[in-house]
């Protein structure tokens, strides 16, 4: 790993780098950038999931047990 130079003094640079690492400064450097298309597809998928959850909460009053409630509705109406 390349040593970052902040002050030019080796021990100070190591201290500053270790403090930045402890604060999470270097965490995002390894993350790959997503393309615009993949961001759009992910956003649309999240929106669809949100709409489905919103509908379940509106119908059943809660998100917990929505799968069981759908199963019971299908069983009753069939």
Residue pairs with C-beta under 8 A, 6 or more apart in sequence:
3 13
3 14
3 17
4 13
4 16
4 17
5 13
6 12
6 13
6 16
6 17
7 13
7 16
20 26
34 42
53 63
56 63
56 66
56 69
57 63
59 69
60 66
60 69
